[in-house]
Amino acid sequence: MKAKSIIGSFIILSAASACSVQSLHPLYSEEVLVYDDDLEGDWLDDDGRLWSLESAVRSQALDSGSQKEAVRRNKMYLASYKDEKDSLYAFEFHLVRLGKHRFVDIFPWEKYNEKLINEFMVANLLPVHTFAKIDLKGDSLFLSQINGEWVSDLIKNNQIRISHEKLTLYGDAEIVLTASTQELQKFLLKYQSDPQAYVQPDVFVRKR
């Protein structure tokens, strides 16, 4: 599944895709959060969707909250697009610097439960974090998901020890990471340059 497909649907909420990595805890912590103004703007994916990537604070979509929360939100992006029915899909993006690479932590915008009509369904969904390596080259933005099948194989073959749960969802076996933020950061630092750790990147082109 393409990164944009995960971003563009609420599959991200149900952790139902084996090709991505779902985590209960975020990848970011205050000391590794970064912000790059060059990421702001409008981006076209190869399905023709127009994405807006903007400062969450400047978008006035969020209140600043506590001082600690304000620090996080000052370095947070709001990524959104509207479908053909003018329905809004919005996600929190947190940019993280680990070693020589940058990663993005993707999480449903805090008002996602207001966007789903069925309240009973909302009560049975658990928002999760997904991760991707991010590269900006000129007017092209590359998002490379962490390869969920690769992570599952490492766990299955006892090549890594990372806190997780094995779940069966709709007949499919899934891995959901329960590791702490610190564990997640150590894991990605170790494998950040391993090409097997990523699926083929999705490309977004800046709209002029």
N, C-alpha and C positions, 0 to 999 in steps of 0.2 A: 504494500500500500504506500502511495506517495505521501510525503510529508504534508503537502498541501491538502490532501484528502483528509488527513487526521485533523489538521487545523480547521478545515472547512466543514467538519461535521461533529456531532456529539458522540461519535464513537470513542473519542478521547475520554469521555466520562465513564464509559462502561468497561474500559480496558479490554476491548474485544478483539484487538488486532495482534496476532502473533508476530508480525514483522516489526513492530515497534517495542520500545521498552517503556513500561508503565511503572511509576514509582509513587509510593504514598507520601514520600518526603521530597522537598525541593533540592535542587542541585546548588542553589545559591546560598551564600551566607554573606554578611556585610563586607567582610574583608576581600572577597573575590568579585563582588558586583562591580561592573563597569558600565559606562554609558558612552555611546558613540553617536554624535549628532548626524553623522553621514548616513545612518540607517533610516533616519526619518524621511518620510515622503510617501509617494504612491508607487506601488509595484504591481506589475502585471505577471500573473503566472501563465503557464503554457496552455491553460484552459480558458484564458481570456478573463479571468476574475481580476478585478482591480482591488488591491489591498491598500489600506491606509495604515502606516506605521508611524505612530506619534508618541510624544511624551505623555504619559498618563496624567501627570500633574497639569501640564499646559492644556490638555484636552478638557480639563475640568470635569472629567468623568468620575474622579475619586476625591473624597475628602482626605485631608492630610493625616488625620488621626493622631496617634501619640507621636512623640519625638522619634522613637525607634522606628515606628511604622512610616513616618515621613521620610526618613533616610532611605528606606527600601523603595518607597514609591517615587522618590526623586530620581531613582535610577531604573525606573520601570517604563516599559513601552506598552501602549495599547494597540493591538493589531486587530483590524476589523475589516469586514467586507459585507456587502449586501447581495443577496441572491436575486433572481429574476422576480421574486414576489416581494422584494424590498424588505425581506427579513434580515435583521442584523445578526452577524456572528462575530463575537468579540472575545479576545484572549489576552491574558497577561503574558508579556514577554520579559524575561529577565536575562540580561547578557552577563556571562560569566567568563572570566579569564582564568584558565588553568594551564600552567606551563606556557607553551608557545602557541596554544590554540585558544579560540573562543568558542563557547557553547551557548545555546539558548535553552532556557527552561520555559516550557509552554504549559499554561494552566488556564482553565476556563475563567473568564472574567467573573468577578464576584456576583454579578447580577444574572448569571446564566439561568438560575432557577426561576427568574421572572420571565425568561424567554421560552420556557417549556410549558405548554398548556396543562398537561396532565400532572397535577400536584402529587398524585400517588406515585407516578413514575419518578418524579424528582426525588421523592423520599427514598427511593430504592436505587438511586445512582450515587456513586462515590467519585467525586472529581479526583483526577490523578495528574501527575506531572509527566510530561514526556520531554525527551532531550534530543538535541541535534547539534552537530558541529556547524558553525556558521562562518562563511567566508564572503567578504565583500571585495569584488574586483571591478573597479570602474563603476559602470552602471548595471552590473550583474551581481545578484545576491544568490549564493549557493547555500542550501540547507541540506545537510547530510544526516539523516536519522541514524541513531544508534541501532545496530542490527540486532533485533530481538532474538532471531533464530541463533545467531552466533553466541549471544549471552546464554541462551538456554543450553546450547551444546557445551559451553564451558562449565556450567553448573552440573549438567548431567555427567560429564567426564571428570568431575572433581578437580578441575583445573583452577577454579577460583572458589573462594569462600566469601559469599556476600549474602547478607540476610534477605530472605525472600519467602514467598509462599507459592506453592504449586496449586493451581485452581483448575477446575474443569468448568468451562463456561460454554453452554450451548453445544456440548459434545467435544469441544476442543480443549486440549491441555494448554494452560497459560502460566507464565511466570510473572508475578507481581513483586517488585522489589520493595522490601520493608526496611532497607538499610538506612542508617542515619545520613544526614547531609555530609558529614565528614567521611563516612565510608564511601559514599557515591563519588565524592571528589577524588579520593585516593584511587578508586577503581578507574575513573576516566583519565586521571593523570598517568596511570601505568600503561594504559592501552591507547592513549591519545593519537599515537602515530601509526597504529596498526590498521592497515587498509581493510582488514576483515571486519573491523569494528563498525563499519558504516555501510549503508546501502547507497546506491547511486544517487547523487544529489539532485534535488529539484532546483530549477533555476527560475529566478524572478528578475524581471527587467524593469529598470526605473522608467516610469512614465514622465516624459518631458512636457 
